C-alpha cells in the first residue's frame, strides 16, 4: 500500500494545481471573491455538474449572467419581475421549476444566515456528526419550505436514498478543503476536511476499482464511504485530496 500511496500523492500534486481550474466547474466560483458569491456559484456549479464539463461551465456562466454576475446580491435584492427570464433556463433535467425553487430557498436562507455552511449544520447538536447525518439533514432542510416541488428533490442527492452524493460531496470539498494550491477554497471552518466523503463519479469509481480501493459491486453511498475509508489510511486528516488523483487519472490519463 505504501507504493500506492506514493503514486497517488504524486498524482495529487500533479492535478491539484491552478491549471486544473479553467476546464472544470470549479472555475465558476473562482470568478468571485466575496464569500457568499463563491458559495452560491459553487453550489449551482456542483449541482449542475452533469454531462460534459464544457457544457456545464457554459450553463453555469449563463445562470450567473442572469443573476447579474453578483449572485448573493441578486438573491437578497431581486424583485419578482427579475425572475421571469429564469423560465428559459434548463440544463438536462434541471428546469425552470427547479431553478426558481433553488433561488427561492437561497434567497430566504441568505436573508436569515450569513453563510451556506450553516445549512449543513442546521442541527446544532451534531457537531461531530457523520457526513451521512449532515447530508440527510441538509436535504430535509433545503426542501422544508412549504412550496418545495417534489420533482426538484432529485437534484440534491441524500444518503437516505443510498445515493453516492457525488455532486454535493464535490461542493463540500471545494468549500472545506484547505491547502495552498489554489483549487479548493477552504472558506468553511465548522466542517473539517477529515469529515468529507470522496465524490464518487464514474471516473473516480473506475480508477478506484482498478487500484483495488473499492470492493462493493454497486456504486452508492456505502461505496463512497468505503473508498473514503481506504483513502483515510493514506491521509486521515485530508482523505478527499485523493479525489484529484483519481479524477485526473480517469479523465486526463484514461487510466
C-alpha positions in Angstrom: 0.0 0.0 0.0 3.0 2.3 0.6 3.7 2.2 -3.2 0.1 3.1 -4.0 0.2 6.0 -1.5 3.3 7.4 -3.1 1.8 7.0 -6.6 -1.4 8.8 -5.6 0.5 11.5 -3.7 2.4 12.3 -6.9 -0.9 12.5 -8.8 -2.5 14.8 -6.2 0.5 17.1 -6.6 0.2 16.9 -10.4 -3.5 17.7 -10.6 -4.2 19.8 -7.5 -2.8 22.9 -9.3 -4.3 26.1 -10.7 -4.0 24.6 -14.2 -6.9 22.3 -13.2 -9.3 25.1 -12.8 -10.2 26.5 -16.3 -11.7 23.3 -17.7 -13.5 22.3 -14.5 -16.8 23.5 -13.0 -14.8 24.8 -10.0 -13.8 27.6 -12.4 -17.3 29.2 -11.8 -16.8 30.0 -8.1 -13.2 31.1 -8.9 -14.8 34.0 -10.8 -15.8 35.6 -7.5 -14.0 36.8 -4.4 -17.0 37.5 -2.0 -17.6 34.5 0.3 -21.3 34.3 -0.4 -20.8 34.6 -4.1 -18.3 31.7 -4.0 -20.8 29.6 -2.1 -23.8 30.4 -4.3 -22.0 30.0 -7.6 -20.1 26.9 -6.3 -23.4 25.3 -5.2 -25.0 25.8 -8.6 -21.9 24.7 -10.4 -21.7 21.5 -8.4 -25.5 20.7 -8.7 -25.3 21.3 -12.5 -22.1 19.2 -12.8 -23.8 16.6 -15.0 -22.6 15.8 -18.5 -19.7 17.4 -20.5 -17.6 19.8 -18.5 -17.6 22.4 -21.2 -21.4 22.4 -21.3 -21.7 22.5 -17.5 -19.4 25.6 -17.4 -21.4 27.4 -20.2 -24.7 26.7 -18.5 -23.3 28.0 -15.2 -22.0 31.1 -16.9 -25.5 31.7 -18.4 -27.1 31.3 -14.9 -24.6 33.7 -13.3 -25.2 36.2 -16.1 -29.0 36.0 -15.3 -28.0 36.9 -11.7 -26.0 40.0 -12.9 -22.8 38.2 -12.0 -23.5 39.1 -8.4 -25.4 36.0 -7.2 -25.6 36.9 -3.5 -26.7 40.4 -4.2 -29.3 39.1 -6.6 -30.7 36.6 -4.1 -31.1 39.3 -1.4 -32.5 42.1 -3.5 -34.2 40.8 -6.6 -37.8 41.7 -7.4 -40.5 39.3 -8.6 -40.2 40.6 -12.2 -36.5 39.7 -12.2 -37.3 36.0 -12.0 -39.1 35.9 -15.4 -36.1 35.2 -17.5 -35.3 32.1 -15.4 -38.3 30.5 -17.1 -36.0 29.8 -20.0 -33.2 28.2 -18.1 -32.6 24.4 -18.5 -29.8 22.0 -18.1 -30.6 18.4 -18.8 -33.5 17.6 -16.4 -32.8 20.7 -14.2 -35.5 23.1 -15.4 -37.2 26.4 -14.6 -39.2 24.9 -11.7 -36.0 23.7 -10.1 -34.1 26.9 -10.7 -36.8 29.0 -9.2 -37.1 26.9 -6.1 -33.3 27.0 -5.6 -33.4 30.7 -5.9 -36.4 30.9 -3.5 -34.7 28.8 -0.9 -31.3 30.5 -1.2 -33.0 34.0 -1.1 -34.9 33.0 2.1 -31.8 31.5 3.6 -29.4 34.3 3.0 -31.8 36.8 4.4 -31.5 34.9 7.7 -28.0 33.5 7.6 -24.5 34.7 6.7 -23.0 31.5 5.2 -24.4 28.4 3.5 -22.2 26.4 5.8 -24.9 26.9 8.4 -27.4 25.0 6.3 -25.2 21.9 6.6 -25.1 22.3 10.4 -28.7 23.2 11.0 -28.9 20.5 13.7 -26.6 22.2 16.2 -26.4 19.0 18.3 -24.5 17.3 15.5 -21.1 19.0 16.0 -19.2 15.8 15.4 -22.0 14.1 13.3 -21.1 11.8 10.4 -21.3 13.3 7.0 -24.2 10.9 6.3 -26.3 12.7 9.0 -25.2 16.1 7.9 -26.3 15.5 4.3 -29.6 13.9 5.3 -30.4 16.9 7.5 -29.3 19.4 4.7 -31.6 17.7 2.2 -34.6 17.8 4.6 -33.8 21.5 5.5 -33.3 22.5 1.8 -36.8 21.2 0.9 -38.5 22.3 4.1 -40.2 25.4 2.6 -43.9 25.0 2.1 -43.9 25.1 -1.7 -40.9 22.8 -2.3 -41.7 21.0 -5.6 -41.4 17.2 -5.3 -39.7 16.9 -8.7 -36.8 19.2 -7.5 -35.8 16.9 -4.6 -34.0 14.6 -7.1 -31.4 17.3 -7.8 -29.9 17.2 -4.4 -28.9 13.6 -3.5 -29.2 12.3 0.0 -27.7 9.2 1.7 -31.2 8.5 2.9 -31.8 7.2 -0.6 -28.5 5.4 -0.7 -27.1 7.9 -3.3 -23.3 8.3 -3.6 -24.0 12.1 -3.4 -21.1 12.9 -5.8 -22.1 16.5 -6.6 -22.8 17.6 -3.0 -19.6 16.0 -1.8 -17.7 17.8 -4.5 -19.2 21.1 -3.4 -18.2 20.4 0.2 -14.7 19.6 -1.0 -14.4 23.0 -2.7 -15.7 24.8 0.4 -13.9 22.9 3.2 -10.5 21.6 2.0 -7.6 23.9 2.9 -4.2 24.0 1.2 -2.0 26.4 -0.7 -2.6 25.0 -4.2 -5.4 27.4 -5.1 -8.1 25.0 -6.4 -10.3 24.3 -3.3 -11.4 27.4 -1.3 -11.2 26.3 2.3 -13.6 29.1 3.4 -15.6 27.0 5.8 -14.3 26.2 9.3 -17.1 24.2 11.1 -16.8 21.1 8.9 -13.4 19.5 8.9 -11.6 18.0 5.9 -11.5 14.7 7.8 -15.3 14.6 7.7 -15.6 14.8 3.9 -16.6 11.9 1.7 -14.9 11.5 -1.6 -17.0 12.4 -4.7 -17.5 9.1 -6.4 -18.2 9.8 -10.1 -17.9 7.4 -12.9 -14.2 8.2 -13.5 -13.2 8.1 -9.8 -15.2 4.9 -9.3 -13.5 3.2 -12.3 -9.9 4.1 -11.3 -10.5 3.3 -7.6 -11.7 -0.2 -8.5 -8.7 -0.7 -10.8 -6.4 0.2 -7.9 -8.3 -2.1 -5.5 -9.7 0.7 -3.4 -13.4 -0.4 -3.8 -14.8 -3.9 -3.2 -18.5 -3.2 -3.3 -20.2 -4.2 -6.6 -22.6 -1.2 -6.9 -21.8 2.5 -6.6 -23.8 4.1 -3.8 -23.4 5.9 -0.5 -21.7 2.9 1.2 -19.3 2.7 -1.8 -18.3 6.4 -1.3 -17.8 5.7 2.4 -15.7 2.6 1.7 -13.5 4.5 -0.8 -13.0 7.4 1.7 -12.1 4.9 4.4 -9.4 3.4 2.2 -8.1 6.9 1.3 -8.1 7.8 5.0 -5.4 5.2 5.5 -3.1 7.4 3.4 -4.1 10.7 5.0 -6.7 10.6 7.8 -6.8 14.4 8.1 -7.5 15.0 4.4 -8.5 11.8 2.6 -10.5 13.6 -0.1 -7.4 15.3 -1.6 -7.0 12.0 -3.4 -10.1 12.9 -5.5 -7.7 15.0 -7.6 -5.5 11.9 -8.3 -8.4 9.5 -9.1 -10.3 12.0 -11.2 -7.1 13.2 -13.0 -6.1 9.6 -13.7 -9.6 8.8 -15.1 -10.2 11.9 -17.2 -6.8 13.1 -18.3 -4.9 9.8 -18.5 -7.9 7.5 -19.3 -6.4 5.1 -16.7 
